[in-house]
Amino acid sequence: MTPLALAREQMVTLGKSMFDRGLTPGASANISIKVEEGFLMTPTGSCIGFLNAETLSLLDENGNLISGDKPSKEFILHKAIYDQRPDAGAVIHLHSTWSTALSCKADLNPDDVIPPLTPYLIMRLGRIGLVPYFPPGAAELGAAVREKAADHAGILMANHGPIVAGKDLITAMFNMEELEESAKLMLLLEGKNVNPLAESDRQELLARFG
């Protein structure tokens, strides 16, 4: 099986896994993988639980369609991250409940949205960034993600949801799951007497895993 065929198969399998586990509803998510030809992308309006390997959008390195169905309009977000993070091999954007809920809150730190409650989000993604609200597919949203992506592998888009990068698709999926659980913890602990990790502990983790 060719690397492109393997990427197609993996996108279908992991997309279904995320959908079946309730990480995103309906046709609300998009996934991309960097491949030799350019990028493999979920088509516009598709549900990641019911992807067809043969109709996935294959794009060249500039985002021009080579084959398959029309790509998601949010490819601009993915391309912004790839341009800023050469180590990224895959990008996932979901409308997962807890991360999206967190993205709707006011007074978040745009450079450090989630406090260091456990080591695991720090080990996987480091600090989580936040960009302001712009309509889905807007060029301004792509520009905001591009600016934030250089220093953040995980980003919340205000009133929209999370987008994360990973060295490959399975890593990106694990990163997204850790972000979702961390957002859930943050919201569940709101108003409680919380004991986060010390800043020195976070710096040590960032130095080791960042």
C-alpha positions, 0 to 999 in steps of 0.5 A: 500500500502506498503512503497516500493510500495509508494516509487515506485509510488512517483518516477514515479510521481515526475520523470514525473513532473520534466521531463514534466517541462523541468528540464532534457532532454532525459535519462539524470537523475537518482533518488534514495530513501532510503527504508527499503530494501536498495535503490530504483533507476532509471534503467540505460538508463531510462528517468525519464519522462517514468519510470515503477514502477515495473522495478525500480532497488531495491538494498540492502544496499551495492548496490547489485541488488535485483530485477528490471532492472540494476541500473544507473551506477551513483548509486556510486554518490548516495551511496557516499552521503547517506554514508556521510549524514545519514539524506538523504532519497533521492538523485536526479541528473539532467542535468538541463540547468542552473546548468549544464551551471554554472558547466562549468564555470571557477574560481568557489569557490569549497566550495561556488559556488553560492553567497547568492543572495536570502535567499531560497537556503541557507535555503534549501541547505546551501552552494553549493559545486563543484567537478572537472570533471571526466567521468560519472560513474568513481570511482574518481567522486564518491570519489570526491562527497563523500568527498564534501557531508559531508559539502554540501547537494547540489553539482555541478559536473564540466561539468556535472550537479547538484546532491542534497540530501533531507530528502525525495524525494519531499524535494530533488525535491524542493531542486533541483528546488531551486538550478536550479533557483539560478544558473539561477539568478547567470548567468543572473546577471553576469556582473551586479551591484548585491547586495547580502545578507550580510555575517551576514545575510547568517550566520543567515540563516545557523544557523537557517536552516542549 
